[in-house]
Structure formats: C-alpha cells, structure tokens
Amino acid sequence: MRECPACGASNEATDDFCGNCGSYLGWSEGSGRSSRRAAADVPVEAEPEAEPAPEPVAEPAPTRTGEAEAPPPTPAPAPTPAPERTPDPPRPVTPEPLAPPVAPQPVKPAKAVAPRPVVRPLPADEDASGIPCPVCRTPNPPHRRFCRKCAAPLAPVAAPEALPWWRTVWPFRRRTRGGSGALTRLLVILAVVLALCVAGFLLLPAGRKLIEDTRDKLGTPKAVSPTRVTATAELPGHSARLTTDGLTNRYWAIPGKGASVTYAFAKPFRFVDVIVTNGASKNAEDYGTQARALHLDMDVYSEDGQVQRKEIDLSDKPGPQPIAVGMSRVTSVRLTLSDPVGLSGGRHVALAEVEFFQRT
C-alpha cells in the first residue's frame, strides 16, 4: 500500500495518483512503469558454456569363428636406466635488511557513490473489473474518486447551465440565495428607477434643449428664405423685402424708431442662427450715411402657437453680425428696431440684410 503525501489516503502499490485527492504519488514507489523500465535496463548475465563430452574409446573388432588367432607380438627389450644425479649442496641464505617504518600519510575521503537501483519484481495485473476512467479507460476500484493512472475525475461534475444575458448585468448577475439581500437590492433598484423617472419629468425641457443644442453644433447650418415679408412702416424705394434679397448695398428704411418687420416661412424648421447686417451697407464708407438701430426685439413664433422673445444688442460697426438662436418648429419671426443712433439731419433708420439659417 502507498500513502498519499497530500491527504494521507492509502492507495495500491501500482497507483500513480491518489484516489482521494488526485495528487501525484511518484513513479519510483512500486509503479508498474518504473519497474518495467528498470527491469529492461538490467543486463542479463551470460550462462557458462558446457564442457565438451569425452570422446568414446573405440572397442576392438570381434574376430570371426574358425579363423586362427595371430601369435602375440614379441616384447621389445627394456631400456637401460640412466644413473641418478647427485643433488647440489644447499647455498647459505643471506637475510635482507628490514626497511625503516614509514609514517602514515593523510588520505582524501572516498567519493560518495549513489547506490545502485534495486529492481523490484513486476506485480501481477489487478483485476480488470471496476469503474473505467472516462479519459484513459483504466479500470479503478469503486472507492476511488480519481483515476490511478491519469488522475482524471471518475465522476465529473456537470457544468452549470449558462445564465441568460440579463442575469449577467449588475445587480442581477448574482444568484439568489437565502438571506443574500435580494429584497434589499430589489427595493434599491425600484427607488433608483423612480428617481430617474422624476428627474426626467422635471428636467425634460432642459435635457431636450441640451440635446438639440448639441445637434446644432454638430450639424451644418443651411440658409432658409422667408415666403412673405411685411413691415409696419417703410420709405418709398426701401421696402422690407430688400433685407432678404442677398445684396448688402440696398436696405430697408423707416422714418423713426419703433417699426417692425415680420418674416413668414413655408414650413416649420429648426431655427439655428440669424445674421444681421446693420446700417445702409456693409461697406465702411456707406455705413455711416444713415441712422442705425442698436437694439432688436426678436419674437419667434412656433407651430404650436408659442412665442419666444430674444433681445439682441447690435454693435455700431459695418459688416454682418451672427446671433445664435436655437429654437424648434419655427414658422415666423418678427424684428422690432429700437435705440437708433445718428437719426438727425434728414436721416432715417436703415437695416441692410437679415439672413436665417436652419439645421440640416
């Protein structure tokens, strides 16, 4: 039996992984693989060769019956023995002188040598009955939870089902458990939604205005021309229609202050900008020949009948002056001139050009 170094559970001698926790037990502790590898590495000793058998002695051939036997051979004369040699007398032995004793010398310690591996006998295969591993198909005893060869789980846990997309978004991504505060989270969500609804209801005009202003800045303004122009007062040869003819050397003239002009359009549009050219012309030489209005009261009429007023202060200088408006569903615009300057000596108040722009 082999003990697991991680959990202490007992395992068979041929197991490579713990059956309780799946930890690696090591290849050198009686594993079948290491035993086979070690057995293959040990050289096989050569058997001693057998000695050659002695040759058989040939037996004399038998004689035939009735034949006369041959006479025995005559023995040869014995040789004369040689005279024995007298041994030499022993020589005297001279003793060799003894060598002086040698003092002991220091000796280096021997180098440590690793012990040779012990070849253990290959254990017999276990019974093939048991739970087969789903990965390597190795049989395992019923009490094991992990395979003894590859440490794969013998009873894998089924993967949890995928959550729907709305459960992956906070605060729904947590699973509901007893006492996990699900009711509290639900109340918080309802309170936040209610607060957003109230804020949207109260701030709807401001939010809508912010969105429209952003679209005005990102869009490209396009000129729009009115279909009808009417004025409360005008001088002959200087009608209010001259403010929309696209020429800055002709102007609308009124005898005094307080006159107004109304511009009507064919269909509602998003009123983005207006450009006003004050005085008789945009040229500096002709600009000061007539009086100028330095203040305009602009009334903007929407499709639903609402009227929005915007007060505009003009600069007393020649050239176009752009003014940002930003109003939706506009159908008509009325301009009232006031605060004239230079109105003396037979002069009259002049307005050279008015240009309207919508969002594309």
BELWO-V145006 format. One record per residue. RES is the residue in one letter. SS is DSSP state (~ for helix, > for strand, _ for the rest). OMEGA is omega in whole degrees, -180 to 180 (* if undefined). Layout:
res=RES ss=SS omega=OMEGA
res=RES ss=SS omega=OMEGA
This chain:
res=M ss=_ omega=179
res=R ss=> omega=-178
res=E ss=> omega=-180
res=C ss=_ omega=179
res=P ss=_ omega=-177
res=A ss=_ omega=-177
res=C ss=_ omega=178
res=G ss=_ omega=180
res=A ss=_ omega=180
res=S ss=> omega=-179
res=N ss=> omega=179
res=E ss=_ omega=-177
res=A ss=_ omega=-177
res=T ss=_ omega=-179
res=D ss=_ omega=176
res=D ss=_ omega=-179
res=F ss=> omega=-179
res=C ss=_ omega=179
res=G ss=_ omega=-178
res=N ss=_ omega=-176
res=C ss=_ omega=179
res=G ss=_ omega=-179
res=S ss=_ omega=-179
res=Y ss=> omega=-177
res=L ss=_ omega=179
res=G ss=_ omega=-177
res=W ss=_ omega=-172
res=S ss=_ omega=-176
res=E ss=_ omega=174
res=G ss=_ omega=-180
res=S ss=_ omega=-178
res=G ss=~ omega=-179
res=R ss=~ omega=-179
res=S ss=~ omega=-179
res=S ss=~ omega=179
res=R ss=~ omega=-179
res=R ss=~ omega=-180
res=A ss=~ omega=180
res=A ss=~ omega=180
res=A ss=~ omega=-178
res=D ss=~ omega=-176
res=V ss=_ omega=179
res=P ss=_ omega=180
res=V ss=_ omega=-179
res=E ss=_ omega=-179
res=A ss=_ omega=180
res=E ss=_ omega=-180
res=P ss=_ omega=-179
res=E ss=_ omega=179
res=A ss=_ omega=180
res=E ss=_ omega=-180
res=P ss=_ omega=179
res=A ss=_ omega=179
res=P ss=_ omega=-178
res=E ss=_ omega=-180
res=P ss=_ omega=180
res=V ss=_ omega=-179
res=A ss=_ omega=179
res=E ss=_ omega=179
res=P ss=_ omega=-179
res=A ss=_ omega=-179
res=P ss=_ omega=180
res=T ss=_ omega=-179
res=R ss=_ omega=179
res=T ss=_ omega=177
res=G ss=_ omega=178
res=E ss=_ omega=180
res=A ss=_ omega=179
res=E ss=_ omega=179
res=A ss=_ omega=180
res=P ss=_ omega=179
res=P ss=_ omega=180
res=P ss=_ omega=-179
res=T ss=_ omega=-180
res=P ss=_ omega=179
res=A ss=_ omega=179
res=P ss=_ omega=179
res=A ss=_ omega=179
res=P ss=_ omega=180
res=T ss=_ omega=179
res=P ss=_ omega=179
res=A ss=_ omega=179
res=P ss=_ omega=-179
res=E ss=_ omega=-179
res=R ss=_ omega=180
res=T ss=_ omega=-180
res=P ss=_ omega=178
res=D ss=_ omega=179
res=P ss=_ omega=180
res=P ss=_ omega=178
res=R ss=_ omega=179
res=P ss=_ omega=-179
res=V ss=_ omega=179
res=T ss=_ omega=180
res=P ss=_ omega=178
res=E ss=_ omega=179
res=P ss=_ omega=179
res=L ss=_ omega=178
res=A ss=_ omega=179
res=P ss=_ omega=180
res=P ss=_ omega=-180
res=V ss=_ omega=180
res=A ss=_ omega=-180
res=P ss=_ omega=-179
res=Q ss=_ omega=178
res=P ss=_ omega=-178
res=V ss=_ omega=178
res=K ss=_ omega=178
res=P ss=_ omega=-179
res=A ss=_ omega=179
res=K ss=_ omega=-178
res=A ss=_ omega=-180
res=V ss=_ omega=180
res=A ss=_ omega=180
res=P ss=_ omega=179
res=R ss=_ omega=180
res=P ss=_ omega=180
res=V ss=_ omega=179
res=V ss=_ omega=-179
res=R ss=_ omega=-179
res=P ss=_ omega=180
res=L ss=_ omega=-179
res=P ss=_ omega=179
res=A ss=_ omega=179
res=D ss=_ omega=-180
res=E ss=_ omega=178
res=D ss=_ omega=-176
res=A ss=_ omega=-179
res=S ss=_ omega=179
res=G ss=_ omega=-178
res=I ss=> omega=178
res=P ss=> omega=179
res=C ss=_ omega=180
res=P ss=_ omega=-177
res=V ss=_ omega=-176
res=C ss=_ omega=177
res=R ss=_ omega=177
res=T ss=_ omega=178
res=P ss=> omega=-180
res=N ss=> omega=176
res=P ss=_ omega=-176
res=P ss=_ omega=-175
res=H ss=_ omega=-177
res=R ss=_ omega=175
res=R ss=_ omega=178
res=F ss=> omega=-179
res=C ss=_ omega=-178
res=R ss=_ omega=180
res=K ss=_ omega=-177
res=C ss=_ omega=176
res=A ss=_ omega=176
res=A ss=_ omega=178
res=P ss=> omega=-179
res=L ss=_ omega=177
res=A ss=_ omega=-177
res=P ss=_ omega=180
res=V ss=_ omega=-180
res=A ss=_ omega=-180
res=A ss=_ omega=179
res=P ss=_ omega=180
res=E ss=_ omega=-180
res=A ss=_ omega=-180
res=L ss=_ omega=174
res=P ss=_ omega=-173
res=W ss=~ omega=-177
res=W ss=~ omega=176
res=R ss=~ omega=178
res=T ss=~ omega=-179
res=V ss=_ omega=178
res=W ss=_ omega=5
res=P ss=_ omega=-178
res=F ss=_ omega=-174
res=R ss=_ omega=178
res=R ss=_ omega=177
res=R ss=_ omega=-179
res=T ss=_ omega=178
res=R ss=_ omega=178
res=G ss=_ omega=180
res=G ss=_ omega=-178
res=S ss=_ omega=179
res=G ss=_ omega=-179
res=A ss=~ omega=180
res=L ss=~ omega=179
res=T ss=~ omega=179
res=R ss=~ omega=178
res=L ss=~ omega=179
res=L ss=~ omega=179
res=V ss=~ omega=180
res=I ss=~ omega=179
res=L ss=~ omega=179
res=A ss=~ omega=179
res=V ss=~ omega=179
res=V ss=~ omega=179
res=L ss=~ omega=179
res=A ss=~ omega=178
res=L ss=~ omega=178
res=C ss=~ omega=180
res=V ss=~ omega=-180
res=A ss=~ omega=178
res=G ss=~ omega=178
res=F ss=~ omega=-179
res=L ss=~ omega=-175
res=L ss=_ omega=-178
res=L ss=~ omega=179
res=P ss=~ omega=-179
res=A ss=~ omega=179
res=G ss=~ omega=178
res=R ss=~ omega=179
res=K ss=~ omega=178
res=L ss=~ omega=179
res=I ss=~ omega=-180
res=E ss=~ omega=178
res=D ss=~ omega=178
res=T ss=~ omega=178
res=R ss=~ omega=178
res=D ss=~ omega=-179
res=K ss=~ omega=-179
res=L ss=~ omega=-179
res=G ss=_ omega=179
res=T ss=_ omega=-180
res=P ss=> omega=-179
res=K ss=> omega=-178
res=A ss=> omega=178
res=V ss=> omega=-177
res=S ss=_ omega=177
res=P ss=_ omega=179
res=T ss=_ omega=180
res=R ss=> omega=-180
res=V ss=> omega=179
res=T ss=> omega=-178
res=A ss=> omega=178
res=T ss=_ omega=178
res=A ss=_ omega=177
res=E ss=_ omega=179
res=L ss=> omega=179
res=P ss=_ omega=-179
res=G ss=_ omega=-180
res=H ss=> omega=-178
res=S ss=_ omega=-179
res=A ss=~ omega=179
res=R ss=~ omega=-180
res=L ss=~ omega=179
res=T ss=~ omega=-179
res=T ss=~ omega=-178
res=D ss=_ omega=-180
res=G ss=_ omega=180
res=L ss=_ omega=-178
res=T ss=_ omega=178
res=N ss=_ omega=174
res=R ss=_ omega=-171
res=Y ss=_ omega=173
res=W ss=> omega=-176
res=A ss=> omega=177
res=I ss=> omega=-176
res=P ss=_ omega=-178
res=G ss=_ omega=-178
res=K ss=_ omega=175
res=G ss=_ omega=180
res=A ss=_ omega=-179
res=S ss=> omega=178
res=V ss=> omega=-178
res=T ss=> omega=179
res=Y ss=> omega=179
res=A ss=> omega=-176
res=F ss=> omega=-174
res=A ss=> omega=-179
res=K ss=> omega=-179
res=P ss=> omega=-180
res=F ss=> omega=176
res=R ss=> omega=-177
res=F ss=> omega=-174
res=V ss=> omega=-175
res=D ss=> omega=172
res=V ss=> omega=179
res=I ss=> omega=-178
res=V ss=> omega=173
res=T ss=> omega=-174
res=N ss=> omega=177
res=G ss=> omega=-176
res=A ss=_ omega=-179
res=S ss=_ omega=177
res=K ss=_ omega=177
res=N ss=_ omega=-178
res=A ss=~ omega=-179
res=E ss=~ omega=-177
res=D ss=~ omega=-175
res=Y ss=~ omega=-176
res=G ss=_ omega=180
res=T ss=_ omega=-180
res=Q ss=_ omega=179
res=A ss=> omega=-178
res=R ss=> omega=174
res=A ss=> omega=-179
res=L ss=> omega=180
res=H ss=> omega=177
res=L ss=> omega=171
res=D ss=> omega=-177
res=M ss=> omega=176
res=D ss=> omega=-177
res=V ss=> omega=-178
res=Y ss=> omega=-180
res=S ss=> omega=-179
res=E ss=_ omega=-179
res=D ss=_ omega=178
res=G ss=_ omega=179
res=Q ss=_ omega=-180
res=V ss=> omega=178
res=Q ss=> omega=-178
res=R ss=> omega=176
res=K ss=> omega=179
res=E ss=> omega=-176
res=I ss=> omega=175
res=D ss=> omega=-179
res=L ss=_ omega=177
res=S ss=_ omega=-179
res=D ss=_ omega=179
res=K ss=_ omega=-179
res=P ss=_ omega=178
res=G ss=_ omega=-179
res=P ss=> omega=179
res=Q ss=> omega=-179
res=P ss=> omega=177
res=I ss=> omega=177
res=A ss=> omega=-177
res=V ss=> omega=179
res=G ss=> omega=178
res=M ss=> omega=-174
res=S ss=> omega=175
res=R ss=> omega=-178
res=V ss=> omega=178
res=T ss=> omega=179
res=S ss=> omega=-178
res=V ss=> omega=177
res=R ss=> omega=179
res=L ss=> omega=177
res=T ss=> omega=-176
res=L ss=> omega=178
res=S ss=> omega=-179
res=D ss=> omega=178
res=P ss=> omega=176
res=V ss=> omega=-180
res=G ss=_ omega=-179
res=L ss=_ omega=180
res=S ss=_ omega=177
res=G ss=_ omega=177
res=G ss=_ omega=178
res=R ss=_ omega=178
res=H ss=_ omega=-179
res=V ss=> omega=-176
res=A ss=> omega=174
res=L ss=> omega=-170
res=A ss=> omega=-171
res=E ss=> omega=174
res=V ss=> omega=-178
res=E ss=> omega=-179
res=F ss=> omega=-178
res=F ss=> omega=178
res=Q ss=> omega=180
res=R ss=> omega=180
res=T ss=_ omega=*
